[in-house]
Amino acid sequence: MKPSSEQIVRATIERVGAVATLPSVAIRIMKIADDPSATEDILHDALLTDPALASRVLKVVNSAFYRRQREVGSPRAAIRLLGVDAIRNIALAASLHRLFRGRRAIPGFDASDVRYAR
């Protein structure tokens, strides 16, 4: 059975979301989020510079946690619904994801060596 175009689009978005967000984009978004004079347009433009991050934001806003009756399809709408703090947290988590995939993104640091205190 041939997959529908909607299934193909969803599968592609899933793969894009697995790409790590560039730290420079995450830093830019965090600075924008901390700037009280920043506008939604500035945050939106920054978000669109990283398709993987925009995809992650859409996945979060459309997740079961938020229980939306309609699917959110635009990053601008996601920013309005989630809020600036949530976008900042998603950007930070996405950029840190690279560290914890087992690769050595930072010389001398190996995430598999990290021990968690209980």
N, C-alpha and C positions, 0 to 999 in steps of 0.2 A: 504494500500500500504506500503510495507516494505521500510524503508529508505536505500539509497545507502551507501556504505562504505565511500564515500566522505562526505556525509551529517553527518554521525556518527562522523567522524574525526573532521569536522568543529564544531559540537556541543560540542565535548569534549574540543577542544581548547577554545571555548567560556567560558566553565565552569572553566577551569584552569586559564584563564585570570582574573576571578573574585576573585581569592584568593589574599590576600594582600601579597605584597613583604615584606620580612624580612628587618627591618631597617639596620641590619648589612651588608646585601648584597648591599643595596642602598648606605650606607656609603663607602663601599669598592669601588663601581663603581665611586662614586664622587671623591674619592682620586685618583683613576687611571686616571680619566678624567682631573684632575688638575696637574698630573705629566707629564711634557713635555717629559720625557724619557720613558714613558709607551708605550707599543706596542699594536697593534690591537689584537695580540694573548692573551695578558694579559687581555684586556677588554673582549674579547670573552670568555675566561675561566671563568671569574667572572660572566658574564651574564648566562652562562650555569649552574651555581650553583643554580639558581633559575628558575625553569621551568615556573612559573607564569609570571615572568618578561620577559623571552625570548618570551613567547606567546604574551605578551602585545606589545613588540617591533615589532613582526611580524604583529600584527593587525594594528599598526600605519603605518608601511611602506607599507602595502597593502590597506590602507584606500583610499577613494576617494580623499582625500586631495592631495595625492602624484601622483595620476593618472598614475600608472605604467601600461604599456601594458601587461607585464607578471607578474604573482604573484611571489613574493619573498618568497622562502621557507627556507632559512638558516639564522640564526642569524648573521653569518659572513657577508653575503651580505647586510643584514639590517644595520649593523654597517657602512659599506662602503657607503651606500646610504644616511643614515640619518646623519651620523657624530657623533663625540664624544659628542658634546654639547647636541644634541637631546637625545642621550642615557642617559646621566646624568639627563636630565629633566624628562624623562620617569621614570627612577628609583626613583627619588625623589617623583614624583607624585604618583607612585604606592605604595611607602612606607607610604606616608601621607594619602592614601585612607583609611587605617584602622582607623585613627582618626575621619574621617568624615562619618563613617557609623552609627553613633549614639551610639557606644559602648564606654565604658570608658577604653581606652587603657592606659591612664595616670591617676593615682589616682587624683581625684579632678577636672579633666577636662571633660566637657561634650560638645561635638561639637554642640549639639542642643541649648546650651545656648549662643553661639556666636552671637553677633549682628554686622551687617556690617554697617559701616558709609557710608552715601551717600553724 
